[in-house]
């Protein structure tokens, strides 16, 4: 399992972060380089680009589920944050379409 990311934060309550505007904002500021990072925020920031580019191939099962949950939530409920993240981490739009298509397949409507 040396090729996987640490599972130290796999038990984090993602739903609580996603549904709390203040917490979500803090994490976004961290990963976008606009604010301070908690240890788990720093871990996310350090691996987010690679995880997006590789389809999460070094993710643990919990991280994969968490990534999917987070992406779906952001597309459905926080589209501006999703757009800001993709502009930062995927300026050429290489991976965004894949993730948005997956969300659409689950019935999530993405306003144009």
N, C-alpha and C positions, 0 to 999 in steps of 0.2 A: 504493500500500500504506500510505498515511498513516492509513487508518482501521483498521489492524490493530495489535495489541499488538506490542511489540518481540519480535524472534526471538532476542534475545541469549542466552536460556537454553533454546532449543529442543533443544539436544543433551544436556541434563542426563539422567543415568541415573535415570529414574523408578522403575524396578523396584528398584534398589538402595535408594532412599529408602523406598518402600512396604514392603519386606521387612525393613527395619532399624527396630526399635521405637524406638530412641533418636532416630534421624534423623527418623522420622515424627512422633514426639512433639514434637520441636523445631519442625518446620514447623507442626504443629497449634497449638502454643502461640503461635507468631508470628501466624498468620492469625486466631486467636481473641482476640488482644490480651493474651495472658497471659505472653508472654515476648519475648526479643530476636529480631530478624529478621536473617537473612543478606540480602545484596542480592537474591538470587533469591526468597527468602521474602517480602521486602517487595514485590517486583513482583507476586507471586501475591496477596498480601493486598490490594494496591491495586486489583486487577482482578477478584477472585474473585466479588464480589457481582454486578457487571455481567455477567460471563461467564455466571453461572448464570441470571440473569434473561433474557438475550438468546439463550440456547441457544448461547453461544460465538460469536456472529456476528463479533466482531473478532479471533477466534483465527486463528493460522496453522494450516495443516494439521497440523503436528506438535503444536501445542497442543490441537487438537480431539481428536486420537488420544490424547494424554496425559490429557486431561480424562476421556475415556471410560474409559480404562484405570484411572485413579485411582478414579473413582466405582465402577466394577465391583469393583475390588479391595477398596475400603473396605466396600461392601455385603456382599461375600462373606466377607471375612476380619477386618474391623475394624468391625463393626456399631455398636459403642458410639461410635467416633470419627465414623462417618457420622451417627449420630443427633445428636451434639453439634454437628457442622458444620451440619446442616440446621436444628437448633433456633436456631443463631446467625444463619445467613444466610437462612433461609427459615422464619421462625416461623409463618407462616400456611399452610405446606405447599403453596404455589402450584406450585413446580417439582419438589419431591421426588418426587411421584407419577410424573411423566414419566420421571425418571431411573430410578426403581425399576421402572417398567413395562418400560423398555428392558432393564434388567438381567434381569428375569424372562423376557423374550423370548429371552434368550441362555441360559436354563436356570439362572440363579442363583436359589437359593432364599432368600427373605427371611423369617426367623422373625418371627412376629407378636409 
